[in-house]
Amino acid sequence: MTESQSSTVLVTGAAGYIGSVLCEELIDNGYRVIALDNLEQGHPQAVALGATFIEGDLAERESLERVFRTRAPDAVMHLAASSVVSESVAQPARYFKNNVVNSINLLDAMLAHGVKKMVFSSSAAVYGEPVSLPIREQDPERPTNPYGESKLMFEKALQWYNRAYGLKFISLRYFNAAGASRRSGEDHHPETHLIPSVMKVALKQEEHLCLYGTDYDTEDGSCVRDYIHVVDIARAHILALRALEGVRARIYNLGNGEGYSVLQVVKAAREVTGAEVPVLLQPRRPGDPARLVASPELIRSELGWQPRYPALKDIMASAWEWHRKHPYGYSKER
């Protein structure tokens, strides 16, 4: 029996965009999966086939106790979080409660049941305004919003739990997750991410895409971001889980190491979908950096991770395939 076939992994946020794809990859790699989600943002239809689904909330300690008493996992992949930057500025209390306090509830339940391995879904938002490009793990952490601050606070809690209690962790700082697997895609309400927003315009559900700022110091004047295929993110989690056998604590950036501008995304969408995708030019939004691009060299050299789908057109094509088949997301209602 292989290590994966004998291992059970608890995935929090398992009915969400990245969580659902991660569960698919875990099951495909022979792991048993407990899928935990409170369905506040997730979709029950997104839960991976073959996973044991439990509807529960990290805020409810008794709910967590039931999860761990039923079948204590060998490791936890923690993705459950509130994650909209603008909302975090307006409602910081919600973000610190959900992303820090509730996450510590999870850590305490893990320790109470002897579970000492976690792969944590962090964010490039911990860096704030970059001091240099590409962004490296040793660069200063200066979050500019409560979302990024909450992710950084929990990373620091993990470091202290590691020292005091021997809890082993790897934190993956995502840049821009994008694309879809064959079964699962991106469906947020409201939708704030660029690529699914472009898809809504291609499907004629929206009249145009708002483009905020065309006078940045970039090749075409629009903002540049690092997009990474959601399946490549899921694969990185599995490599991280395996690495926890020999690693006590590690932090990795997760991106392609190459940026694409908003206008490049629009151009690729037009080519992939055959739709016009009208653009409405708007002034810059406060706080949008011109470029955010990761250096993924550390995870490549230490874990052997390589993206399978680094090309923007491949990312866009997978997103279009999913959105075309699910024009209203997971809902059957218009």
Secondary structure, 3 states (H helix, E strand, C coil): CCCCCCCEEEEECCCCHHHHHHHHHHHHCCCEEEEEECCCCCCHHHCCCCCEEEECCCCCHHHHHHHHHHCCCCEEEECCCCCCHHHHHHCHHHHHHHHHHHHHHHHHHHHHCCCCEEEEEEEHHHCECCCCCCECCCCCCECCCHHHHHHHHHHHHHHHHHHHHCCEEEEEEECEEECCCCCCCCCCCCCCCHHHHHHHHHCCCCCCEEEECCCCCCCCCCCEECEEEHHHHHHHHHHHHHHCCCCCEEEEEECCCCCEEHHHHHHHHHHHHCCCCCEEEECCCCCCCCEECECCHHHHHHHCCCCCCCCHHHHHHHHHHHHHHCCCCCCCCC
